[in-house]
Amino acid sequence: MKLRGYFANLRLTASHAALLMLALSHGPLAQAAGAISPATIAASAPPALTPVPAPANVPVSAAELAAVAARIAGAKVSELHATPVPGIYEYRQGTAIAYVTQDGRFAFTGDLYQLNDKANLTDARRREVRRTLIGALPEASMIIYSPQDPKYTVTIFTDVDCQYCRALHRQIADYNALGVRVRYVSFPRTGPNTASWTKAEQVWCSADRQSALTQAKLGKALPTAVCKSNPVAQHYALGLQLALPGTPGIITESGDLLPGYLPPDELLEALKADSAGAPKS
């Protein structure tokens, strides 16, 4: 059974260059990114895939997972986990989740629900994956705007040339005033070797990154030269791994993904609901 194409079409990656190349060559980002060399993609990948815990309370032996992996072409044991459904296994790359049968003959996609409490087990796993991957990214590589006493923290994948990213940033003081701490991560949608990518690097290489980011989002040219040590490639690879649908991509502390711009008041309400553990349909 070959499921690699499914994950590639969703633009998801593991840490290695081959999967990143598959992601860019199949997904909607391919047209925007253009031709990207294997060396660039390899340099963009994190040094190792951050381990993600297996689903809780679903014991399974390594031998059992190895037997299932052996029946699926290209599958790795680390990508497979048991589910509460006997004979059905989770097959995951990044936040892309499919389900396979124990004999390796069948696979299906979609959300798995627990009927007694209507819990969406698939969405819970996506959140867990996002929390783990974002949690492994050091704050030192982010550009942070924070109120003195934050009530909520969001991690936002941003592109300096994205219209709605600019609209969000124009209100950064309003988000902060509502107690929202914003951690920016770079995701230039056009990919490496483009003007947006260079601007993101220039922002990072500036002495005052907050001011530089504001100037870049206002469309002003930055005089700063690109420095070799910057996190833009790592951030971009992480965005691909998370199957980021666009920018701004807002990830909450619970691991929920809010795909798109939300005005300050609406974001605050979403964060309140997220913090309260409001169920998702």
Steps between C-alpha positions, in 0.01 A plus 500: 500500500641839400379791713794732441314680225213577734726673747693676224180643355426651840839673495614324818852402584716313740838648581681350205547673167327236287161556658539876479570468129189285459295757686612790284472309174136397556323765707365847417823649632685354204386767253582781739832362616634412157806281464677443830824312513538188716784676685271788597228264616747291698629814670143602582415177677529476877794279605267228629128435503359596838354187662125512555348287777277208409128532576437458870354179644549295185770244580668326208826310465786609279484162328135555409572842350801363312282229348248757375774730368653210307175462305490867387755611242724772641338511843707539815414360839526851648218616269255235624298492820217288632151647530218403735348308207635141482683432174514869397824698522581867472751583228634852552743740336500848643135583563378278214324199646369198312379168636612157378381149564720248678551297183623808313241457225276797567535865601252779556502864601262703711444576867459221752234572763434335832122471509440484875625856551522617135871566543688560174805279552664603173479869576638433848801332340553790259500740794745280687733490200487878458570556870798266488651645182445862601625424851830379355559834327700732728345837580839653430431441129168689511411869494273560799257780584374459854294693752636528852265235637390274213189286536542306177783416263466434128765396250439663162661393173531826307607629160611864477326534161172335601210749500323349799828457690549873459144568617563290811831671573346847473295400805779338698459754782130414518572127533753575773251727679261204520770290665605307189870426464598461135796284396582548132653221292604562138315334214572679171242330279696543178782284635879527487682730258211748482458861608274409794753247626779757484288755687434246775875440532569874506248545781674235707844642429400852610618643830139582597294212365166629624547834326635333187200267481264796528687689227501195271127450548448865407671425170814694581840379381744383763868596474614195696715239329401134528699321768589132477357402837123550483204268569289570190574168329429304819174686553396438141574127527293485819209674327509237227512223757191649667318515163450871547217600263606864479590809697441623755495154656407538866574212736357512850650362818277191470634433150192618312564659160305815416568538126472867424468850634274565797439853639614546861157452661426188294839349574448562870165318491659211312777478757252506787312210344825318427618544858167373632535188288195566287430192284566521127268357242 
